[in-house]
Amino acid sequence: MLWDIDLTLVDYSGLGRRWYTDALHAVGGVPLRHLPSFPGRTERSLAREFLTAHGIEHSEERVELFFAALTALAEQDRATLPSLGRALVGASEILTELSTRANVVQSLVTGNLPELANYKLEAFDLHHHIDFEIGGYGSLSEHRHDLVAAAITQASTKHGDFETVVVIGDTPHDVAAGLHHGTTTVGVATGRFTAAELEESGAHVTLRDLSDTPAVAKALLPQAG
């Protein structure tokens, strides 16, 4: 199971804008003039657009400085993250349920940096169910399908080959990345896209939300009931 984080498991709406604004000032000393569209994007893709739009050299050194600034800001907010966001309904329950299933490994395909992914889930005690070592993270590539490839490769190396890989997210980008590698894709309409839009993007299964744990488990693991 490869989970997206933002607006799939947790909601920190508005926090990204503040972190990006502060990171921009730290790296370039300029005010915010442009904010990228976040849903489904990787941190590396967002950093390129963000730096370029503000007249800052888009070099690997600058990108890494930007990542470091974002990580420092997240570290500063780590203790207060529970008050800055929320776990989405059913997220804890389905992660817990799947962790009891034999031969199920849960990890991430997320546009977040690894540290941010950990902090965001830790805030609501969701991190215990996730194997962070094998996740695909937004620092890797501008293209989300590369994150899926990385996660599958690392998971297979650590745990052996899997009969089924399931990618779960709230945007068409999540769906497209999963389809690119022939995975089962599940769209969850808890973000900015409707179930119909996720279905149109090619999702094999669409869910209104994660609130009905038995139904969600059956959708993710139909062969297990």
N, C-alpha and C positions, 0 to 999 in steps of 0.2 A: 504494500500500500504506500503510494507516494503522495503525500498531502501537500497542498498549498497551505499557506498560513493566513495571510490577510484576507479578511472577509469570507474565509472558508471555515477557519477554526476560531479566529479572534478578530476583533474590530478595534483598531486604534485610529479611527478617522480623525484627520487633522494633525496628528502627531508627525507624520512624514513631512508636511509643509514646514513645521517649526524646525525639525532636524535639518532639512535641506537649506532653509534660510540661514540657520546658524553655521552650518558647515560651509556654506558659500562665503560667509563673512570671514570665517577662520582661514580659508584657503586663498580667497581672492580679495578680501577686503572690500567687496562691492555689495550694494543692496539687491534684494530680489527684484527682478524684472520679468521673469518667466518661470512658470512652474509646469513641468511636464505632466502628462497624463500617466498616472501610476498603475492602474489595474493591469495585471498580467505581465508587467515589464520586469526586466532584471536590473539590479543595481548598477551593473556596468553599462547597460544601455541608457539608463536614466542619467548617470554621471556624464556620459559623453554629450547628451543633449543639453544638460544643465550647464556644464562648463562652457560649451561652445556658444550657447545663447547669451552668456554673460561675458563673452570676449576673453575667456581664460583658455590658455593653451590646453588642448586635449592630448596630453602625453601620458604615458603609463605612470610616470612619476607623479603628475598632478592627480590622476585618478586614484592612485594609492594614497596620496595625502587626503583626498576627499573621503575615501573609505575610512581612513584613520580618524578623521574628524567626526564622521557619523558614528563610528564605534565608541569614541570618547563621549559623545552626547548621549548615546544609549546607556553607557555605563553610569553616567551621572543620573539618569532617570530610572535606573534599574529598580531602586527601592520603591519608587512611586508609580511604576507602571500599572499596578492593579487599579489605581485611581484614574489612570489616563486612558483606559480602554475597558474591554469586557470580553469574556469568553462567550462565543455564540452558543445559543441553546442547543444542547445535545452533544456538543463537542467532547466534553469530558466523558460522557457516558459511552459514546461510540468508540473512542480511543481505548477506554478501559475494557469494553466488550471484546474488541478485536485482539487486545493483548492476551486474552484468555484462550484464543483459538490456536490450535496446533498449526504449525507450519505457516503462520502469518508473521511477517516482519513489517513494521511500520517505520517509514522514514519520510523525507521531505523532498519536494521539488519546489523551491521558493525563490522568488526574486531577491529576497533578503540576503544580506551578508550572514555568515555563519553565526557570529556573535549576536546579531540582532534577532535571528531566528530563535536562538536559545533563550534570550531574555524575554522575548514576547510570549513564548509558551510557558516559561518558568513562572511568570507572573501569576498564572492561573493553575499552576501545578499540573500542566499538561505534558511537561517535558519527559516525565518518567517513562512514557509509552513509546518514545521515539528513539530510534538508533541514529544519532546525529552524525556518526562517522561515515555513513554511506549516503548522505544526502547530496542533492544537487543544488548549489547555491548561486546567488546572483553575481557574485564576484568572478565567477568562472568565465562567463560569455555574455555577449549582448543578445544571444539567441537562446530562447528558452528550451528548444529541443536539445541543445547541447547539455543542458542541466539534467534532462531525463536520461540521456545516454550515459552521463557520468554516474548517476545514481544506480542505474541498472548494472553497469560494469562493476561498481564497487560492491553492490549488494551480492552479485553473483560470486565475486571473489571471496567475500567474507562468509556467505551463507550457502553457497552453491546455487545451481540454476533453479529458477522458479517456474512453476507451471503457468502462472498468470501474473502479470504486472498490471496494477490498477493505478491510474493517475486521477486524482480528485482535486477539482478547483472550481473557482467561481467565474472564470472568464473564458472567452473563446481562445485566448492565448494558451491557457492551460490545456484546453481540449486539443488544439492543433499540435501542441508539443507531444502530447500522448499519442495522437493518431500518427504522427510522423514516425514513431517507433513501433507501431502496431500494438500498442497497449489497449486495454479496456479503459475507456475514459468515462468519468462521472462528473457531470456538471451540477453544482449546488447553487441555487438561485438566492444566495444570501448576500450578494454583492450588488453591482450596478447593472447586471444583466438578468433578464427574465429566463425562466425555464424554456420558453419557446425559442429565445435567441440562442441559448446553449444547445438546444436540440438541433437548431438549424446549422450550428457550427460543426455538428457531427458527433456530439456526445452520444455514447451508447445508452447511457442512463442519465436522467435528470431528476433531481430531488428539489423539493421546495425549500427544505432546510434539513437539519440533522436531528430534529426533535424526537422522532419516532425511532428509538434505537433498534428494536427488532426489524423494522422495515428497512432501515438503512443498512443493517448488517446483511439482510437478505439480498439487497440490491448490490452490495459490494462482494458478497460471497454467495451467489445464488445456489451453487452446488452444495453449500453447507446448510442451506435453509436459514 
